[in-house]
Amino acid sequence: MMMKTVGILALAAWSLSGCAGAVIYGESRKVTREAVRPIIAEAMPGRDADAASLCVVKGMTPGEVLSLPNSDTIKATESFAPVVRGIMARPDVAACLATVPASAA
């Protein structure tokens, strides 16, 4: 009975660690979208930067998403801009960006 309880607790702990990772990654994607938006707005004037940022983030690897600085340092996008432009040039991302509508403003 003790082994069964320990096994259930271990499984629960393992499951929760996966959930925490998913939450962290999801939040990192949100932060990344916010960070790439001004870079995209500059690169694609007159286009919906919010829709375009979704294309770019979808085209990023998990490592690229997680490598972006967080919180206050996110404003330092100059060093990240060449990476974003490189991602924008990827065939799948470029195809997605081609479908982005004009901005409303």
C-alpha positions as CSV (number, residue, x, y, z in Angstrom):
1,M,0.0,0.0,0.0
2,M,2.9,2.4,0.8
3,M,4.5,1.8,-2.6
4,K,1.2,2.5,-4.3
5,T,0.9,5.8,-2.5
6,V,4.4,6.8,-3.2
7,G,3.9,5.9,-6.9
8,I,0.7,8.0,-7.1
9,L,2.5,10.9,-5.4
10,A,5.5,10.6,-7.8
11,L,3.1,10.5,-10.8
12,A,1.3,13.6,-9.5
13,A,4.5,15.5,-9.0
14,W,5.8,14.6,-12.5
15,S,2.5,15.7,-14.0
16,L,2.5,19.0,-12.3
17,S,6.1,19.7,-13.4
18,G,4.9,19.3,-17.0
19,C,2.0,21.7,-16.4
20,A,4.3,24.3,-14.9
21,G,6.6,24.0,-18.0
22,A,3.6,24.5,-20.3
23,V,2.5,27.6,-18.3
24,I,6.0,29.1,-18.4
25,Y,6.3,28.4,-22.2
26,G,2.9,29.9,-22.8
27,E,3.8,33.0,-20.9
28,S,7.1,33.2,-22.7
29,R,5.2,33.1,-26.0
30,K,3.1,36.1,-24.9
31,V,6.1,38.1,-23.9
32,T,7.8,37.2,-27.1
33,R,4.8,38.4,-29.2
34,E,5.0,41.7,-27.3
35,A,8.7,42.0,-28.0
36,V,8.6,41.2,-31.7
37,R,5.6,43.5,-32.4
38,P,7.6,46.7,-32.7
39,I,10.2,45.1,-34.8
40,I,7.5,43.8,-37.1
41,A,5.7,47.1,-37.2
42,E,9.0,48.7,-38.4
43,A,9.7,46.0,-40.9
44,M,6.1,45.8,-42.2
45,P,4.6,49.3,-42.0
46,G,0.9,49.4,-42.8
47,R,0.4,45.8,-41.8
48,D,-1.4,44.4,-38.7
49,A,1.7,43.9,-36.4
50,D,-0.4,41.8,-34.0
51,A,-1.3,39.3,-36.6
52,A,2.2,39.3,-38.0
53,S,3.7,38.7,-34.6
54,L,1.6,35.6,-34.3
55,C,3.1,34.3,-37.6
56,V,6.6,35.0,-36.3
57,V,6.1,33.4,-32.9
58,K,4.5,30.3,-34.5
59,G,7.6,30.0,-36.6
60,M,10.1,30.2,-33.7
61,T,11.6,27.2,-32.0
62,P,11.0,26.8,-28.3
63,G,14.7,27.8,-27.7
64,E,14.2,31.0,-29.6
65,V,11.0,31.8,-27.6
66,L,12.7,31.1,-24.3
67,S,15.9,33.0,-25.3
68,L,14.2,36.4,-25.4
69,P,14.8,38.6,-22.4
70,N,11.9,39.1,-20.1
71,S,10.3,42.0,-18.3
72,D,12.3,45.2,-18.2
73,T,15.0,44.0,-20.5
74,I,12.5,43.3,-23.2
75,K,12.8,46.9,-24.4
76,A,16.3,46.1,-25.6
77,T,15.0,44.7,-28.9
78,E,17.9,46.0,-31.0
79,S,20.0,42.9,-30.3
80,F,17.0,40.7,-31.0
81,A,15.8,42.5,-34.2
82,P,18.2,40.6,-36.6
83,V,17.0,37.3,-35.2
84,V,13.4,38.3,-35.7
85,R,14.1,39.4,-39.3
86,G,15.8,36.1,-39.9
87,I,12.7,34.3,-38.6
88,M,10.5,36.4,-40.8
89,A,12.5,35.2,-43.9
90,R,11.8,31.5,-43.2
91,P,9.5,30.1,-45.9
92,D,6.7,29.1,-43.6
93,V,6.8,32.4,-41.7
94,A,7.0,34.4,-44.9
95,A,4.0,32.6,-46.3
96,C,2.0,33.4,-43.2
97,L,3.2,37.0,-43.2
98,A,2.0,37.3,-46.8
99,T,-1.5,36.7,-45.6
100,V,-1.4,39.4,-42.9
101,P,-4.0,42.2,-43.5
102,A,-3.4,45.9,-43.5
103,S,-3.5,47.5,-40.2
104,A,-6.8,49.2,-39.1
105,A,-5.1,52.5,-38.1
